Amino acid sequence: STNANSPTSHNKKETLEQEWDFILGLGTIFDKETEAKKIVADMQQDIAAVREKTQALPKPKVMIIEMLGKNIVAYDSTKLAGDICVKLGADVPSFSSGTIGLETIIEENPDVLFVVKSGGNPEEAADFFRQHAGLQSLKVVREGKVYGISLNYTYNSAIKTGEGIKKFAHGMYPELF
């Protein structure tokens, strides 16, 4: 898939459309074109429904991060996860490098924080940020809007992209669900 890039690499834009093209390509290869088209159409419909219901709401500032060793990787709008959130109506900050520090999270003061986890429990990964003493003053922590999300919904996700869209939408707009 064209969206299979390093988490810290921001030199090639990953998009939802590329993921849809990948799914449609798989449909062609496996003679499942009708099913592939339905999967893509369902995702497009889900995004349209969320946008319609939230058009009068302010854009939430959304950060998507992942711990890789001692580094915090930021997924901005050049990454698939960021592109999904932008298409759902979010403001996703951009960063000059792929890694950030805790101070960047504090400076950005997001409305919603998604913590990506590859393998293991994504909620445990999110707990690190929920419980970090230096982040307790952030509204995202105080309001309980720090969510864990599995990597397979955010990166090279293919048919799991639809579930990823729903997970991001739930976190961004819990009042809709």
BALOBA-1460 file (C-alpha; in Angstrom, 3 decimals):
// residues 177
<rec num="1" residu="s" x="0.000" y="0.000" z="0.000"/>
<rec num="2" residu="t" x="1.163" y="3.538" z="-0.720"/>
<rec num="3" residu="n" x="0.290" y="4.416" z="2.893"/>
<rec num="4" residu="a" x="2.903" y="2.042" z="4.355"/>
<rec num="5" residu="n" x="5.483" y="4.609" z="5.498"/>
<rec num="6" residu="s" x="7.585" y="4.999" z="8.604"/>
<rec num="7" residu="p" x="5.622" y="6.602" z="11.472"/>
<rec num="8" residu="t" x="8.219" y="9.389" z="11.757"/>
<rec num="9" residu="s" x="8.371" y="10.062" z="7.994"/>
<rec num="10" residu="h" x="6.376" y="13.046" z="6.796"/>
<rec num="11" residu="n" x="7.855" y="13.313" z="3.299"/>
<rec num="12" residu="k" x="5.033" y="11.421" z="1.572"/>
<rec num="13" residu="k" x="1.382" y="12.212" z="2.250"/>
<rec num="14" residu="e" x="-0.813" y="9.296" z="3.278"/>
<rec num="15" residu="t" x="-4.485" y="9.735" z="2.440"/>
<rec num="16" residu="l" x="-7.800" y="8.068" z="2.924"/>
<rec num="17" residu="e" x="-8.239" y="8.080" z="-0.858"/>
<rec num="18" residu="q" x="-5.063" y="5.996" z="-1.221"/>
<rec num="19" residu="e" x="-6.457" y="3.504" z="1.268"/>
<rec num="20" residu="w" x="-9.717" y="3.361" z="-0.687"/>
<rec num="21" residu="d" x="-7.798" y="2.789" z="-3.932"/>
<rec num="22" residu="f" x="-5.911" y="-0.043" z="-2.227"/>
<rec num="23" residu="i" x="-9.190" y="-1.668" z="-1.118"/>
<rec num="24" residu="l" x="-10.669" y="-1.289" z="-4.604"/>
<rec num="25" residu="g" x="-7.496" y="-2.803" z="-6.061"/>
<rec num="26" residu="l" x="-7.817" y="-5.802" z="-3.767"/>
<rec num="27" residu="g" x="-11.427" y="-6.134" z="-4.900"/>
<rec num="28" residu="t" x="-10.250" y="-6.289" z="-8.498"/>
<rec num="29" residu="i" x="-7.484" y="-8.799" z="-7.756"/>
<rec num="30" residu="f" x="-9.780" y="-11.155" z="-5.851"/>
<rec num="31" residu="d" x="-12.838" y="-10.633" z="-8.055"/>
<rec num="32" residu="k" x="-14.705" y="-8.969" z="-5.180"/>
<rec num="33" residu="e" x="-15.218" y="-5.553" z="-6.769"/>
<rec num="34" residu="t" x="-18.811" y="-5.156" z="-5.589"/>
<rec num="35" residu="e" x="-17.833" y="-5.894" z="-1.985"/>
<rec num="36" residu="a" x="-14.826" y="-3.558" z="-2.165"/>
<rec num="37" residu="k" x="-16.979" y="-0.738" z="-3.566"/>
<rec num="38" residu="k" x="-19.472" y="-1.225" z="-0.724"/>
<rec num="39" residu="i" x="-16.705" y="-1.090" z="1.897"/>
<rec num="40" residu="v" x="-15.425" y="2.195" z="0.428"/>
<rec num="41" residu="a" x="-18.939" y="3.629" z="0.017"/>
<rec num="42" residu="d" x="-19.759" y="2.814" z="3.654"/>
<rec num="43" residu="m" x="-16.663" y="4.713" z="4.811"/>
<rec num="44" residu="q" x="-17.515" y="7.691" z="2.626"/>
<rec num="45" residu="q" x="-21.063" y="7.656" z="3.977"/>
<rec num="46" residu="d" x="-19.841" y="7.515" z="7.585"/>
<rec num="47" residu="i" x="-17.603" y="10.550" z="7.029"/>
<rec num="48" residu="a" x="-20.377" y="12.468" z="5.285"/>
<rec num="49" residu="a" x="-22.811" y="11.705" z="8.130"/>
<rec num="50" residu="v" x="-20.366" y="12.917" z="10.777"/>
<rec num="51" residu="r" x="-19.560" y="16.080" z="8.805"/>
<rec num="52" residu="e" x="-23.257" y="16.827" z="8.325"/>
<rec num="53" residu="k" x="-23.994" y="16.451" z="12.038"/>
<rec num="54" residu="t" x="-20.973" y="18.526" z="13.112"/>
<rec num="55" residu="q" x="-20.888" y="21.312" z="10.542"/>
<rec num="56" residu="a" x="-22.091" y="23.893" z="13.078"/>
<rec num="57" residu="l" x="-19.644" y="22.744" z="15.769"/>
<rec num="58" residu="p" x="-16.179" y="24.218" z="16.251"/>
<rec num="59" residu="k" x="-13.320" y="22.126" z="14.860"/>
<rec num="60" residu="p" x="-11.764" y="20.078" z="17.641"/>
<rec num="61" residu="k" x="-7.964" y="20.220" z="17.842"/>
<rec num="62" residu="v" x="-6.859" y="16.599" z="17.631"/>
<rec num="63" residu="m" x="-3.419" y="15.188" z="18.284"/>
<rec num="64" residu="i" x="-2.497" y="11.615" z="17.402"/>
<rec num="65" residu="i" x="0.667" y="10.293" z="19.010"/>
<rec num="66" residu="e" x="2.528" y="7.040" z="19.544"/>
<rec num="67" residu="m" x="5.301" y="6.065" z="21.922"/>
<rec num="68" residu="l" x="8.192" y="4.463" z="20.033"/>
<rec num="69" residu="g" x="10.757" y="3.640" z="22.678"/>
<rec num="70" residu="k" x="11.464" y="6.908" z="24.481"/>
<rec num="71" residu="n" x="10.231" y="9.007" z="21.555"/>
<rec num="72" residu="i" x="6.755" y="10.406" z="21.004"/>
<rec num="73" residu="v" x="5.781" y="10.233" z="17.338"/>
<rec num="74" residu="a" x="3.218" y="12.781" z="16.154"/>
<rec num="75" residu="y" x="0.813" y="11.809" z="13.386"/>
<rec num="76" residu="d" x="-0.124" y="15.027" z="11.607"/>
<rec num="77" residu="s" x="-2.311" y="15.542" z="8.550"/>
<rec num="78" residu="t" x="0.377" y="13.960" z="6.330"/>
<rec num="79" residu="k" x="-0.326" y="10.596" z="8.000"/>
<rec num="80" residu="l" x="-3.402" y="8.436" z="7.362"/>
<rec num="81" residu="a" x="-4.694" y="8.868" z="10.927"/>
<rec num="82" residu="g" x="-4.386" y="12.644" z="10.643"/>
<rec num="83" residu="d" x="-6.045" y="12.682" z="7.229"/>
<rec num="84" residu="i" x="-8.984" y="10.696" z="8.619"/>
<rec num="85" residu="c" x="-9.405" y="13.192" z="11.464"/>
<rec num="86" residu="v" x="-9.195" y="16.170" z="9.087"/>
<rec num="87" residu="k" x="-11.868" y="14.612" z="6.887"/>
<rec num="88" residu="l" x="-14.010" y="14.174" z="10.018"/>
<rec num="89" residu="g" x="-13.680" y="17.913" z="10.664"/>
<rec num="90" residu="a" x="-10.686" y="18.189" z="13.007"/>
<rec num="91" residu="d" x="-7.819" y="20.615" z="13.154"/>
<rec num="92" residu="v" x="-4.702" y="18.394" z="13.284"/>
<rec num="93" residu="p" x="-1.508" y="20.342" z="14.063"/>
<rec num="94" residu="s" x="1.561" y="19.834" z="11.872"/>
<rec num="95" residu="f" x="5.101" y="19.423" z="13.128"/>
<rec num="96" residu="s" x="8.408" y="19.913" z="11.349"/>
<rec num="97" residu="s" x="9.723" y="16.566" z="12.540"/>
<rec num="98" residu="g" x="8.064" y="13.250" z="13.238"/>
<rec num="99" residu="t" x="8.884" y="13.276" z="16.939"/>
<rec num="100" residu="i" x="7.782" y="15.681" z="19.657"/>
<rec num="101" residu="g" x="8.175" y="16.084" z="23.405"/>
<rec num="102" residu="l" x="5.614" y="16.327" z="26.179"/>
<rec num="103" residu="e" x="6.042" y="20.106" z="26.070"/>
<rec num="104" residu="t" x="4.597" y="20.105" z="22.530"/>
<rec num="105" residu="i" x="1.449" y="18.391" z="23.778"/>
<rec num="106" residu="i" x="1.200" y="21.007" z="26.527"/>
<rec num="107" residu="e" x="1.741" y="23.884" z="24.058"/>
<rec num="108" residu="e" x="-0.812" y="22.512" z="21.596"/>
<rec num="109" residu="n" x="-3.354" y="21.849" z="24.363"/>
<rec num="110" residu="p" x="-5.521" y="19.549" z="22.199"/>
<rec num="111" residu="d" x="-9.232" y="18.965" z="22.653"/>
<rec num="112" residu="v" x="-8.755" y="15.252" z="21.905"/>
<rec num="113" residu="l" x="-5.654" y="13.062" z="22.165"/>
<rec num="114" residu="f" x="-5.410" y="9.667" z="20.495"/>
<rec num="115" residu="v" x="-2.588" y="7.370" z="21.574"/>
<rec num="116" residu="v" x="-1.675" y="4.776" z="18.960"/>
<rec num="117" residu="k" x="-0.446" y="1.382" z="20.149"/>
<rec num="118" residu="s" x="1.157" y="-1.329" z="18.054"/>
<rec num="119" residu="g" x="0.548" y="-4.633" z="19.832"/>
<rec num="120" residu="g" x="-0.736" y="-4.731" z="23.366"/>
<rec num="121" residu="n" x="-3.500" y="-2.737" z="24.958"/>
<rec num="122" residu="p" x="-4.010" y="0.754" z="23.484"/>
<rec num="123" residu="e" x="-5.820" y="1.916" z="26.631"/>
<rec num="124" residu="e" x="-2.727" y="1.087" z="28.707"/>
<rec num="125" residu="a" x="-0.671" y="3.219" z="26.309"/>
<rec num="126" residu="a" x="-3.184" y="6.041" z="26.756"/>
<rec num="127" residu="d" x="-2.970" y="5.620" z="30.553"/>
<rec num="128" residu="f" x="0.654" y="6.796" z="30.428"/>
<rec num="129" residu="f" x="-0.578" y="10.181" z="29.202"/>
<rec num="130" residu="r" x="-3.731" y="10.217" z="31.342"/>
<rec num="131" residu="q" x="-1.662" y="9.675" z="34.472"/>
<rec num="132" residu="h" x="1.472" y="11.669" z="33.627"/>
<rec num="133" residu="a" x="1.935" y="14.298" z="36.353"/>
<rec num="134" residu="g" x="3.070" y="16.930" z="33.849"/>
<rec num="135" residu="l" x="-0.132" y="16.650" z="31.815"/>
<rec num="136" residu="q" x="-2.748" y="16.823" z="34.569"/>
<rec num="137" residu="s" x="-3.475" y="20.502" z="33.912"/>
<rec num="138" residu="l" x="-4.486" y="19.845" z="30.301"/>
<rec num="139" residu="k" x="-8.204" y="19.981" z="29.550"/>
<rec num="140" residu="v" x="-7.899" y="16.825" z="27.428"/>
<rec num="141" residu="v" x="-6.783" y="14.914" z="30.541"/>
<rec num="142" residu="r" x="-9.244" y="16.600" z="32.907"/>
<rec num="143" residu="e" x="-12.168" y="16.008" z="30.505"/>
<rec num="144" residu="g" x="-11.228" y="12.370" z="29.860"/>
<rec num="145" residu="k" x="-10.620" y="12.790" z="26.137"/>
<rec num="146" residu="v" x="-7.437" y="10.742" z="25.891"/>
<rec num="147" residu="y" x="-8.146" y="7.601" z="23.902"/>
<rec num="148" residu="g" x="-6.084" y="4.573" z="22.975"/>
<rec num="149" residu="i" x="-6.345" y="3.265" z="19.422"/>
<rec num="150" residu="s" x="-4.713" y="0.239" z="17.826"/>
<rec num="151" residu="l" x="-2.177" y="0.825" z="15.073"/>
<rec num="152" residu="n" x="-4.109" y="-1.420" z="12.699"/>
<rec num="153" residu="y" x="-6.905" y="1.205" z="12.578"/>
<rec num="154" residu="t" x="-4.532" y="4.086" z="11.837"/>
<rec num="155" residu="y" x="-1.742" y="2.858" z="9.563"/>
<rec num="156" residu="n" x="-1.985" y="0.863" z="6.340"/>
<rec num="157" residu="s" x="-5.375" y="-0.217" z="7.656"/>
<rec num="158" residu="a" x="-7.096" y="-1.481" z="4.466"/>
<rec num="159" residu="i" x="-10.518" y="-2.934" z="5.385"/>
<rec num="160" residu="k" x="-10.049" y="-1.893" z="9.046"/>
<rec num="161" residu="t" x="-10.083" y="1.751" z="7.976"/>
<rec num="162" residu="g" x="-13.854" y="1.946" z="8.412"/>
<rec num="163" residu="e" x="-13.570" y="0.894" z="12.046"/>
<rec num="164" residu="g" x="-10.775" y="3.429" z="12.493"/>
<rec num="165" residu="i" x="-13.005" y="6.183" z="11.118"/>
<rec num="166" residu="k" x="-15.691" y="5.230" z="13.653"/>
<rec num="167" residu="k" x="-13.201" y="5.149" z="16.544"/>
<rec num="168" residu="f" x="-11.845" y="8.588" z="15.657"/>
<rec num="169" residu="a" x="-15.383" y="9.979" z="15.234"/>
<rec num="170" residu="h" x="-16.431" y="8.571" z="18.642"/>
<rec num="171" residu="g" x="-13.494" y="10.243" z="20.349"/>
<rec num="172" residu="m" x="-13.903" y="13.554" z="18.566"/>
<rec num="173" residu="y" x="-17.678" y="13.786" z="18.879"/>
<rec num="174" residu="p" x="-18.851" y="11.506" z="21.706"/>
<rec num="175" residu="e" x="-22.152" y="13.413" z="21.902"/>
<rec num="176" residu="l" x="-23.114" y="12.000" z="18.473"/>
<rec num="177" residu="f" x="-22.922" y="8.457" z="19.711"/>
